[in-house]
Amino acid sequence: MMTILMIDVEAGKEDLFESLHKKLKELRENQTYKGIDVLYLARCFTHSDISLMIDLADPEILPEFITQEILKMEGAWDIQTIHLLNPHFFKLPPNMNYKTYGHFTITLDVRSDRTDEVFKEIRNLAASDEAAISFLAYSFHSYDNDIILSLLAPDIQSAGKFVDDKIRTVNGVIDTFLWQISKWKFVISEKDWFKYINYSRLADDVDLEHWDDAYNDLAASFICAC
């Protein structure tokens, strides 16, 4: 199961990002936790919180991983977990200049009786000229966090406009919350990352005749930096 670990970082301990990235790479190379694979780290633009995207094969290992590896790090103040249900990944529009785009996370508070309809409508949203959804999943993390998605856009203004015009207008959406991601780093290699984007999760099939081009787009855009 793909899971996000949200780490609350103590003020003045912003260097935790780099030290944690180094430690997680070492744990992966040593195969210390075979039931957990950390995919990448991300940091929010507006504060120093860090999120880890992990692939969780054995939930029984997670408490030890959190208490012994994450919370023992200097500057790790607290932690939350978000399990991602029914994740969907999307290829970017072919003409989008995604390399210069910023990453944004959006969470949705949704009316309970419209939850599945909202998910389907968001999944079927067409990308605008300046923004595109790269990831979508149910989260049910709290009463006001039912659905989570990642958005690529050139700036915060474009991201906000996409949210206002295309997401908040969906029948059943009560409220939205938008964060900008300032930094992210893979723990695994980009090619290893691709194995987590398997065909059962893709919104569109990959054209194997153009595998190299498809891989470059996929590896760059399928980032749920939440």
N, C-alpha and C positions, 0 to 999 in steps of 0.2 A: 504494500500500500504506500502510495506517495504521501508524505507527511511533511508539514512545515514545523520547525521548531523556532519559536520567536523568543529571542534572548533580550531581556531588558538590561541595558548596559549602564553601569555606574558612571556618573558624571566625571569627566576627566580621564576616562579609561578608553578613549576612542581607538587606541592601538590594539585593543582586543581583537579587532577584525583580522589583522595580519598574523598575530600570534595564534589565533584560533585556526586560521587557514593552514598555517604550517603544521600545527599539531594534527589536524584532521587528515592531511595528506600522509603524514607518518603513520597514523593509525590504519589508514587504508592500505598503504604499502606493506605493513606488517600483518594485515588481515586479522586485526585484533578483535573486531566485531563482525563475524561473518553473516549475521542476520540483519546488519544495517549497512547501507551504502550511502555515504554523504555525497550528494551530487554537486552542489555549489552553495556559496554564501552570497548574501546580498545585504546591503545597508540602506536604510531609508534616508532621503535627502534632508528631511526636516528635523530629524533627531538621530541619535547614534545607535538605535536598536538594530540588531543583526538577526537575519532569518537564515536558517539552514533548510535546504530542500533535501530530504532523505528518501530513500527507497527502503521500506521496512518489510522485511521478509519474516522476521521473528519478533512479535511484540513483546515477548518475555524479556528480551535483551534491552529494550528501550529504557526502563528505569535505571539500570546500572550505567548505561551510556550517559544518561542525563546527569545522574548524581555524581558519578566518578570522573567523567571526562569534561562535561560542559560546565557544571556548577562549581567545579574546583578551580576553574580558570579565574585569575584575578580580574575583576571588573564585571563578571557575570552576576548580575543583581537578582534576576529571577527568570522564569521561563514559562512559556505556554506552548501547547501542541495543537496543531490543526490538521486533522486527517482529511485528505482530499478524496472525495467520492465521485465516481464516474468522470474522470478527467478527460478533457478533449483538447487536442492540439490542432493548430491551424497553420497552413502555409501562408506566407505573406503574399500580397498582390505582386505580380512579376515586375511592375514598374516602380515599386516603392524603394526609395533610397534609405533603407533601414539602418545602414551603418552609422548614420549621423543622428539617429533617433534616440530619444530617451525611453526608459522603461517605467511604466506606471502600474500600480496595483489598485484595483477597484473592488470593494466589497459591497454587497447589496443586501439591504433589509427588504424582505419580500413578504407580501401578504400570504398567509399560510395556504389558503385554498387556491392560490395561483402559482405556487412554487414551481411545479413541473412545466406549466405553460410559459412562465418567465424564462426558465432555463432554455427551453426550446427556441423561444424567440431570440434570446441573446445568441444562442448557437448559430442561428440562421442569419444574423445581422451581416449585411454587406459592409465591407470596409469602405471608409470614405477616402478621399484623395490624400488625406493627411494623417490618418490614424487607422490602426487595424488591431483586432483582438488576436493574441497569439496563444492564449490558454484560457480554459474555462472549467470550473469544477463546482460541485456542491461542497460546502464547508460545514454548515450547521454548527459553527464554532461558538456562537452566542445568539441571543434573541434578536440581535440586529446584524448578524453576519451569517447569511444563509447561502450566498453564492459568492464565489471569488473569481476574479479574472485578471489577466495581464493584458496590458495595452501598450502598443508602440506608437509614439507620436513625436513630432519634432520638438515640442515644448509643452509647458504646463497649460498654456492657453488653448492649444489645439486639443490636448487631452480633455480639458474641461468642457470644451465645446462638443466633443464627441459624446461625452457623458450626458450633457444637457439635451442634445438633439436626438440621440439614438438609444440611450439606456434609460434615462429618467422618464421618458415618454412611454415606455412599455407598461401596459396595463398590469398592475400588481406590484410594481416597484414602489416601495414606501420611501426609501432613502438610499443614498449612495455615499461612499467615503472614498476619497482619492488620495493616494500617496505617490510620490515620485521616488524612484530608486536612484541613489547617487553612485553606487558602486556594486559590482558583483564579480566573483571569481569562481571558475570551475575548481572542484576538488578532483573530479575524474577528468580524463581526457575528453576532448570534444567528440572523438569517435566512440568512446565508451558511452558518452551521454546519449548518442543516437539510439542505442539499444533500448533505452527507456521510452523512446518515441516509436513504439511498435505499431503495426498496422491496425490493430484493434482500437488504438487510441486516436488515430489520425482522422481528422474530419474529411480529408481528401486523400485519395490514393496517390502514392508517389510513382511517377513515371520512371521505371527502372532503366529505360533507354537514355535518360538524362540524369542518372544517379548522382554524378558529381555535382552538377548544378543544384539539384534538389537538396543534396546533403548540405551544401554551403548555406543555403537559405534556412534549412531546418535547424541546423546547429546554432545559427545566429539568432533565430527568432523565437524558437520554442523555449523561452526562459520564463518560468513562473517566479520572478523575483518578488516574492510577496513579503 
